[in-house]
Amino acid sequence: MLFDVFMQCKTWDCAVHNAAYWREHMNEGEFVYALYTAVIHSDLGHGIVLPPLYEVTPHMFTNSEIIQKAYTAKMTNQPGKFEMEFTGTKKNKEQRVAYFGEDIGMNLHHVTWHMDYPFWWEDKYGHHLDRKGELFFWVHHQLTVRFDSERLSNHLDMVDELQWEKPVEEGFAPHTIYKYGGEFPARPDHIHFEDVDGVARVRDMVITESRIRDAIAHGYITGKDGKVIDIMNDQGVDKLGDIIESSMYSPNVQYYGALHNMAHIMLGRQGDPHGKYNMPPGVMEHFETATRDPTFFRLHKYMDNIFKEHKYSLPEYTHEDLDFPGVNIDSLSIEGELKTFFEDYEFDLRNAVDSAEGIAMVELKANVHRLNHNDFSYVADVNNNNGNEVVGTFRLYLCPEYDNNHQQFDYTNGSWHCIEMDKFWKKLSPGGNHVVRKSSDSAVTVPDVPSLQSLMDAADSGSFSMPEYERACGIPNRMLLPKGTKDGMEFALFLAVTDGGYDLTHPDVESEHGGTHAHCGAHGEIYPDKRPMGFPLDRHISDRRVFDETTNIKITHIKVFHDEHHH
């Protein structure tokens, strides 16, 4: 309702006064959610840079030990900097990848994506969110494959899908508290799924899933009017995403249910499924905190495999589908070293503690360890033999070469695990083109949002234009590369240059389309790329020769190193 109020404001005055009023009269979690989502979607929000959520609601991003220390520091009026450890212990092998699920930038990406594409969005708010269902699939698929590569970097098997009839092996102790309302509930190891009172029964989840798998096997969805909606095409995945999530765009929510949204609540409540202890919602029930729980990735692997079943039911790409006549890639390489390291990063905790009139503000900071990498560039030599200028769509993927048992992936079982690194458009002159693309320009990543303090300083100085920070949806720049290993982890770097004249939906060729269009689209516009997300690696590949004989596709073998000593 509050979002509705903000969206109906026609003037800046109306919006700001409503914000000021409701800030005093409403639950602060709801207020922050409504305000952030309205700034993203309202025409009045253009040019506004919102402070990073981990400084606005630090409880959602920090463990409770830190919050308690911050309160003590505040009460004794001592400024403090607190080291944040990842939750869990060395006894838990999931701890090795906690830096990914608990990364504040990754959490921010996940929560912001769900504000950019709310499941409750209706077009009455002003515009249609283009390819929302497909983006739901793609952004979570990418989180899952990135998590798998982090696991391989740490000598763990890729994540296993969740199954309703099997126990949830990993327990989880979140070590997080609500600002008001107690601790986030923990979940013990090896629990069997229980029905959650007032939410769903386990068998309902099984039935919902089988209805969706039925639609995939049939090749069509049944709308609530009984009409048949064909999904055996490039648009099928978009419709499927709408019913799996399920969003308001779902053509038949009575029949197909809300598998994803229900599954999150089911998992979040397994610590207290019958409300016996009146526990607050679990971490899986908030976008800010969901990726902290290792079962988030097991749940999304389960969703991902449903999408994969659909994608692999479509006909394989032929040479004609992939070919860009007259264009061939002569070479593909990396300039600079592919090296990752952990760095320290500080953020502000002042909003974690209550303040009152007349009590001095005291500096409170959390220090977190986070993954980063050295800058690098992709270098490609592309020949255009067409005799005239053409537009090329450059699609870059990074694909793990070996599984945890050192079995090599081939095209058939490896292509689904590829990480999207970048997608951009370039004009190619006749003859040779030397193309250099910086890692920091990636269409999947965003820079860190400046801290609350630096935003306030910038506003005070009167010069305020920061268009590059307007969107917080996107993988953090520093997490573009998976961690890799000390001796170098082997990946295949895959480049396809496809016909931009066909697949670019905008006349403006060398535009960045809002920076993170690959996973987050471009606000209020149609998605810049006509092809399916993940093209040309999104369908089954039984015969690698189709790719090998395509001159506008090139693969090179690279290694990603992890430097354990760099700080």
N, C-alpha and C positions, 0 to 999 in steps of 0.2 A: 504493500500500500504506500509506503514511504517513497519507494522507487517511482511509483505512479505519480505521486505529488511532484517530485523533482522533474519528471519527464514532461509534466503538463505546464511547467513554468515557461512562459514565453520570454521573460526578461531576466537579466542578471540579478536585479534587485529581488525579484520574487524568489529565485533559487537560493541566494545567499541568506535572505531572512528566514526562509523555511529551514535551511540547514542549521542556522544558529538556534532557532526555536527547538527543533526536534532533537538537537544534540543534548539539550537539557532534559528532555522529557521521554527519551526512549532508551531501551536497552542498548548499551554501546556497541555490542557485536552486530546487532541489526542495523544500527545507524551507520557504522563503518561500511558494511556490505552494501547498503542501499546507496550511500553517497559515492563510493568508488564505482559501482556499476553505472550509476547515473552520469558521472563525469565521463566515463568511457563512451556512453551511448548518446548523450544529449548533445544537440548542436551547440549548447552553451559551454560545453566542456573542451572545445578546441583550444589547444595551446596550454592547457593546464597540466602541470607535472605533479603527480601525487607522490607524497613521501613513501618510502618503501614500507610495506605493511609490517615487516619484522621490527620496525621502530614504532609503529602505531599501536600494534597489539603484540608486544614481545612475548607474552605468555604462550602464544601459539607457536613460537619458533625457538624457544629456549627451554632448557630443562629446569625443573622446579628448584634444584639446588641453587642455581644462579639467582632465581627470583628471590629466594629466601635471603641470600647474601645481600642482594640489592636492598631489601627492606631493612636489614640490620644496618647497612651503611647509611641509609637515609635517616634512620632513627638516631644514629650516633653522629650524624652530620659529617661523616667521613667520605670523601670521594673514593670510588673504587673501580678497579678493573678486574673482571673475573674470567678465569679460563673456563671455556665450555668444553667439556669432554663429550664424546658421543655416548649415547646410552648403551647399556649392555657391557659385557666383560669379554676378556680373551677366551673365556670358556665357550663363548657363543660364536660359531664361525660366521654367522650373519653380520657380526660386528665388523668384519673386514670390509664390508661395503656400506656401512652406516654413513660414511662421508657422502654418499650419493643421495640416499633417501632423506637424510637429515640436513642436506645443504640448503641454507636459507634462500639462495637464489633459485634453486630447483623448486622449492616449496612455493616461492613467489610466482614462478612461471605457471605452476599447476593451478594455483588459486586464481591468477589473473586470466588464464585461458578460460576458466569456467565463468568469469565475469564477462569476458568478451562474447562467450557463447552460452548464456544461461539456459539450462534445460527448460526453464519456465517462460522463455521468450516467446512473445506473440508479435506478429507483424503490425498489429495496431500501434506499437510503440514507434513506428515511423519507417522502418525498412525491413526487407527480408534479409536474413543472415545467409549469405550464399554458401552452399555446400557444407552446411553445419554438421550434418550427420557424417559426412565423409571426413571432415576435419576431426570430429570426435574419434573416429577410428584411427586416423593417421597420427594425431598428436599422442594418443595413448600407445599406439604401436611403437612410435619412436621412443617414448619413455621406456617401454619394455625392452626393446632391442639395445638401447643404450645401457640399461641396467645389466642385461646379459653380457655385454662386452666388459663392463666393470667387473662382473663376477669372474669372467675368464681371465681378466688381468690379475685377479687375486686367487687363482687356482681353485675356483669353485665351479660346480656344474651350472649350466644355464638354469634359470628358474623353472620350476615344475608347476603345471597348472593346478588350480584348486578344483576339487571335486566334491559335490554336495554329499555324496555317500561315504567319503573317506575322511579320516580325522585331519584336523588342521594341525600339522606337526609343530610349527614354530609358535611358541607363545610370544608375548610381547609385553614388556613393562615400559610404558612410554616416558615415565619421569617428567610428565608435564602436568601443570595445574591450570584450572580456569581462574580467571581473575576473581570471579564470584562463582562459587558453586563447586568447590572441591577438586579432587584429583581426577584426571582421566583414568578410567578403569584399565586394569591390566588383564591379560588373558593367559592362563596357564598353557603349558605344552600339551600336545596330543588330545585336543578336545574334539568330540563329535559335534557336528552342527545340531543345535537345538532350535525348535520353533521359537520365534520371538513374538511374545504376546502383542497383539494389536498391530503387528507389522506384516509378517508373512510366516507361513509354514514352510519347512524344508521341501515338502513335496510340491508346494506351489512353484517353488523355484525350478524344480526338475521339470514340471509341466510347461512352465513358461519357456524354458530352454528348448524343450523338444518341439514346441510350436514354431520357434524361430528356426531350428534346424530343419523342420519340415518345409518351411518356406524356401530355405536354401536348396533343399533337394528337389522341390517342385520348380524352382526358378521363378517363383512369383510370390508376392505378398497379397493378402486379401484385405481390401479396405473395409471400413466399417459399413459401407453401403453394399458390400458384397462384390464390388468391382475388383477385377484382377489387375495388379500392378506388376508389370514385368521387371525382373531385376537381372536378367541375363545380358547386361550391357554395362557401359562405363558408369552409368548413373545409379546402378543397383546398390552399390556400397553406401551411397548417400542415404537411400531409403532405409537400408538395413541399420545404419547408424542411428537414424531417427527412432526406429522401433526398439533397438537394443538399449539405448541410453535410459529411458525413453524421454524424448522431448515433446513439447507441445506440437511439434511437426509430425509426430507419429500418426500414420493414417488409420491406426486401429489399436488404440491403447487398451480397450476392453479385452481384446483377444491376445495381443502380444505382451501386455503387461509393461513393467519397467524393470527389466532384468538387472541392469547396471546399478540404478539408484537403490533398488531394494537390496542388492547384494552388499553394497556398502553399509547399509544400516544393519543387515543381518550380521555382518562381521563385527561391526562396531559394538553390537549388543551381546556378543557371545559371553562376555564376562558376567552379565546379569540379565539373561534372556527373559526372565519372567518378572522383572522389575521388583524382585524380592528385596533388594538392598537399596533401591531408589538411586542407583548410580547415574551420574550425568552421561551424555553421549560419549562414545569412544572416539579415538583419533580418526577412524575411518569415516566418521560422519562430518568431518570438516575438510574442505579442500586444502586449507592451510597445512593441516597436519597429516593428511592421509598417507603421503608417500613415506612417512617415518616407519610405518608398520610394514615389515617384510611381506605380509600377506597382501598388501596393496598390489605388489608385482605379480603375485600368484593369481590374484583375482583378474588382473588385466591380461595375464597370459591366457587365462581361460576365455576371456572375451575375445582376445586376439585370435585364438584358434577357431572361434566361430566365424570371425571375418575371413580367416585364411581358408576355411572350408568353402566359403562363397567365392573368394578370389580364384581358388584353384579349380572351381567348377566351370570357370569361363574358358573359352578357347585360348590356347597359347598364342603369343605374338608370333607373327610370321616375319620373314625378312622384309616384306613390303611395309609392315607396321613400323618397323624400326628404322628403316633406311632413310637417309637424307641424301638424295642423289647429288653427286658432284662434290660432296663434302667428305674429306677424310682427315682423321687425326694422325699426324705423323709422330708426335711424341707427347708424353705426359710425365711431369716430374714435380718434385717438391723443392722449393728454395727455402733454405733454413732447416733447422733441426726439429724433428717432431719429438719434443721433450716435455714431460709433465712434471709437476712438483707440488708440494703442499705449501701454502703461505698462510700467514696469520692475517686476520681481518677483524676490525673492531666495529661494533655498532652500538647505538645508543639505547640505554635501558630506562631512560627517565620516565617513559610512559608506563613502565611496568608497576610503578609504585604510586600510591595515591598522594596527592599533594593538597595542602590546605593554605588558606590565606596566612601570610606572615611567616611561613616556614621556608627557609632558604632552599633554593634549588641546589642539588649537589650532583656533581658529574658521576654518572654511573655507566660503565661500558662492559659489554661482553666481548671476549676475544674468541673467535672460532678459527679452526683450521679448515682450509678449503683448497680444493683442487684448482690448479691453474696450469697454463702451458706457455711456452715461448711462442712468439708470433712466427708465422710462416706464410708462404704463398704457394698457390698452385700455378704451374707454368705449363701451358699447352701450345703446341704448334699445330695450327689447323689450316688445311689447304682447301680453298674454295675454287673448284674448277668450273664454276657455272658461267664465267664471263660477265657476271653482274653481281652487284651487292646483294647479299642475303642476310636474313636475321637468324642467328643460332640461339637455341635454348641450351644452356650448359647445365647438365645435371650431374652432381658429384655425390658419390656414395663411398663409404668406408665399410668394408666387409671383413669380419674375422676369418682367418684362414684355417684355424684349427679349433676343435672343441677341447674340453678339459682333459680328455684322454689322449690328446694329440692325434686324434683322427682328423684327416683333412676334410674340410667342407668342399663339395663340388657345387656347380651351379644349382643342381637339383635340390640339395638340402641346405645350401648356404644362402641363397639369394634373399630369403625371407628375413635374414638377420642383419641386413645391411643398414647402416646408419646414414641418414640423409645429412650431408655436410653443407651443401649449398645449391642454389639454383639461381641463375641470372641470365640476362639476355645481352647479346652483343651483335653489332653489325659486323659482318665479315666481308672484307673487300675481296675482289677477285685475286687469286694467287695466295701467297702465304700470309698467315695472320699469327703474330706472336701474342698470346693472351696471358696476362699475369693477373691473378686475382688474390687479394690479401685475405688471410683467414679472418681478420677482424670485420670484413665486409659481409660475412655470411648472412644469408637470408633466413637462417634458423635461429640466430642468436641475438641477444640484446646486451648492451653494456650495463654495468651496475647503476641502479638509480642513485643519484646523489643523496647523502644523508639529510635527514630532517633539518639539522643545523645548517648545512651548507645551502639548502633551499631557502631557509629563512634569511640567511646572510645575503643571498643573491636578490631576494625580494626587497630587502632593506636598501641595497645599493641602487635599486631602481632599474638595473639592466637585467631584464629577465626574458631570455628566449632560449629555450633548450629543447628544440623539436626532437632531438635524438633520444630524449628520455620520455617522450610522451607515451610510449607503449612499454609496459613491463611484461608483456606476454612474449615468451621466447626462452630458449635454453640460454643460461648465462654464457657470455663470450668465452669465459675461462674454462667452461666445461665442454667446449666443442670437441676436444679430443678425449677418448677414453684414457684411463690412467696408464695402460701399458705395463711393461715390466722392466726390471733393471737391465736385462740383457737384450731388450727389444722384443715387443710382441708383433707378430706378423699379421699384416692386414693387406687386403687387395684394395687399391684405390681405383674406383670405376668412374669413368667419364663417358657420358653419352651426349652428343651434340645433336639435338633434333631440330626440326623445321619450325622456327619461331614464327614464320609467316602463317603457319597453320595453327600453332598452339598458343600464341600470345593473344590474350583477349583485349589488350589495350594498345592504342596507337603509339604510346610513348615507350620506345624501345629500351633505352638504357636507364630507365627509372628504377629506384629501389623499392617501389610500391609499399612504402611504410616499413621498410626494414626487415620485419620478420614474417613476411607474407607466406613463406613456405608452410609454417605450422599454424599461423594465426590469421591468415587472410589479410585483406586490406579493408579498413573500416567503411562500411556502407557501400562498398563496391563489389563487383563480381570478382571472383578469384582470378588472379592474373594468368593462370595457366589452364588451358582447356583439357589437358591430359589428366588421366587418373593420378592421384597422389601416389608417389612411389614408382611411377612409370620410369623405365621399362622393367623394373624388378618386382612388380606387384603380382605377377601371375606365375603359374607353374612353368618351369623351364626343364623340359626333359632332354633336350638336345642342345648342347652348348654351341654346336656349329652355326646355328642361326645367329648367335652373337659374334662368334669368331669371324664370320664372313661379312659382317657389317662394318664398313670402314669408318663410320662416324661414331664407333664405340671403341674405347681403348681402356685397357687395364694395366696397371703397373703395380709392382709389389713393393711395399714399404714396411718400415718398422716403427713402432711407437715406444720410446724409452721413458722410463720413470727415474727421475733423479731423487734419491732418498735423502740427499744431504743439502739440497738447495733450500734456503729459507728466504 
